[in-house]
Amino acid sequence: MDLKRHSRRDFIRLTGLSAAGVAIAACAREPEIVERIVQETVVVEKEVEREVVVEKEVVVEKEVEVAPPPSKFGESPMLAARVARGELPPVEERLPEDPLVVEVYERIGDYGGTVTCGTLRMEPIGWGDARMVMGNFYANMLRISKDATHVTPNVLRHYEMSDDFTEVTCYMRKGMKFSDGEPCTTECVRFWYEDHLTNTEVTPVPSIWVRPGDELVELDIIDDYTFKLTFAVPHPAFPMVGMGHWPIAMHIFSPHHFLKQFHIKYNPDANELAKEAGFDFWYQLYGREANMYVSVDRPSLLSFTCVRDTPTMAFLERNPFYYLVDPEGNQLPYIDKINSDRCADLSVLDAKTVGGTFDFAAFELRILYYATYAEGATLSDAHMKLWPSGKGGECVYNVNMNYEDDEMREVFSDKRFRQALSLAINRKDINEVIYFGNASETQMTVIPTSRHYKPEYAEAFAEYDPDRANELLDEMGLEWNAARTHRLWPVSKQPIIISWNLVEIETPKGPITELVEEYWKNIGIEIRWQSITRVLLTQRVGANEEPMSLWHGDETADTLFLRRPKFFAPLDGDESAWGVLWGRWYNTRGEMGEEPPQEIKDLYNWMDEYNRTDSDEPARKVLESQAEHVWTIGSVGNAPHPLFVRNNLKNISDMGGFWTWDTLWTFTEFPEQWFIES
């Protein structure tokens, strides 16, 4: 690394932390540390290349081998004491008839202890790294396999999909209970369908994942623990995405015994109850109480539940009725409590990480500060791990082709503008400065382990060629001003200055954008950005008030690639803003938003075809379109991600799965079997 050339950038790399973090960095022998980090990271990447192979998605899993349940069960002393006091039934009565048996990574764990971690969000409860430690994200019906190629049992012990991909029969665990001890049966699923999904006040527009072919899924209750979902058209990706990942996981196992008090169908006074709570309508209070990450009182199937919530800290305790056990029959999780520290901003979270406040930190960490984290870990009886990110783009950019300013919209819609922005990015520089040379200098596309990957997609407009970028802008008629500091908008002749907002989570978005700002300024395009909260960004993007957007380029593994609009087709959501109104048109089937041109409709049509058939051909068309039009501008991808781990926190694998939304980060690793060594 050329330290003289990058002295300003090294300053960015080493001074992004608070005073505490900087003090630790100043004490470190950074060149030696960086050299060691680079060597270790290369080893990690080689291991990833050799061991992690994502094959074609498996969506039919009719025969699932499940380990037989142990003959006797163990439990945490914390729960045994409650049993002795008569506050809980014995562990045998709290577990289902066939609990999910989980293999351990190192050894059978020790019970007890509290893990302290941090988050940047006031809501939801237990977000950020607390959720990484909890493991089970939404009480998902199924779990994603470690290699992200198929799904395995979770809340469901088994499922069967028909040969034509239109019917899914689901088998629940008999005797499974919510965190308050009430049974979880198909009556919970019936409530979800009849009173949540099909109630237009609660769910105005159901997810496309439960209405393929524009027809809502049908539910058949077979018995207390068996139900069937029937779709109007083939839906081959539903087990992987709909059951294993996110679309319907949060609400399908609804604790109806708790939620009925907030629902107008069951409580005529629900509106009055809502007004007493500060809401205008019953469904607003219901929506809050139905969300397991917002309501403190809602019973859940998660491994931990919130017992106290304050403005600065959320306190979570183990779920006494959790349905997982280890191979010896010990009820999981091993850990008793999680304290989730709400940090005011990223600098505070970084300072607490390097200062040793947290037992586990990863969600907000950035490879940019690896040396500082590593030095802090050494001083805090902790160590660092590196997991592969699994992202096709660590930081990706979109310009808003639906923006309210007609002049900006016209410029943004010209593919030459997006191609020029891409060509002006010095990806090699970003890789060296931010990732110590360990990322891929790639255009935004699927990750190399995807069955759809082609080198030409990764290379499209990814070379550093500012001369060609300037030629494209000249072709568009975007003239320079007299001082040759800015190019000018074509009609107003004002300098091209784009002001927008971003959220700094998961990847080093701010530092990367600092560099991109320089590259684009060299071709006459100025960006002015600031970091805001995600809550505010969601509001602004939804109102179509952002001319640009930035996110991390996930949903590029075969688990989630093209399963919904996002980077390869316009999204109505805060993760990209390149066609918010088009995304709304698609999501509402033309009832809202703005009808897109045919080339955008083609993207939606190919995406729909891919989800009906799981065929390679529509995926090829989408990726070729991205390579030509550069709908989403990539920087670098496939980088390592750092994890800060206390030395006595055990059963955490060194390599892990992919650190990405595509696999729900730690979800494939069963953090329920992590433990604090006594």
JOKANOR-V362747 format. One line per field, one symbol per residue. burial: + if it has 9 or more other C-alpha atoms within 8 Angstrom, else -. Layout:
BEGIN
burial->???
END
This chain:
BEGIN
burial->-----+---+-+++--++-+++-++--+----++--++--++-++-++---+-+---++-+-------+---+-++--++-++-------+--+++-+++++-+----++++-++++++++---+++++++++++++-+++++++-+++++++++++++++---+++++++++++++++----++++++++++++++++--++--+--++++---++-+-+---++++++++++++++++++++++++++++++++--++-+++--+--++-+++---+-++++++++++++++++-+++++++++--+---+++++++-+++++++-+++++++++++++++--+++++++++++++++++++++++++++++++++-+-++++++++++++++++++++++---++++-+--+++++++++++++--++++++++++++++++++-++--+---++++++++-+-+++-+++---++++---++++++----++-+++++++-++++-++--+++-+++-+++++---++----++-+++-++++++++++++++++++++-++++++++++++++++++++++++-+-+++-----++-++-++-++++++---++++++++++-++++++++++++++++++--++++--++++++-+++++++++++++++--
END
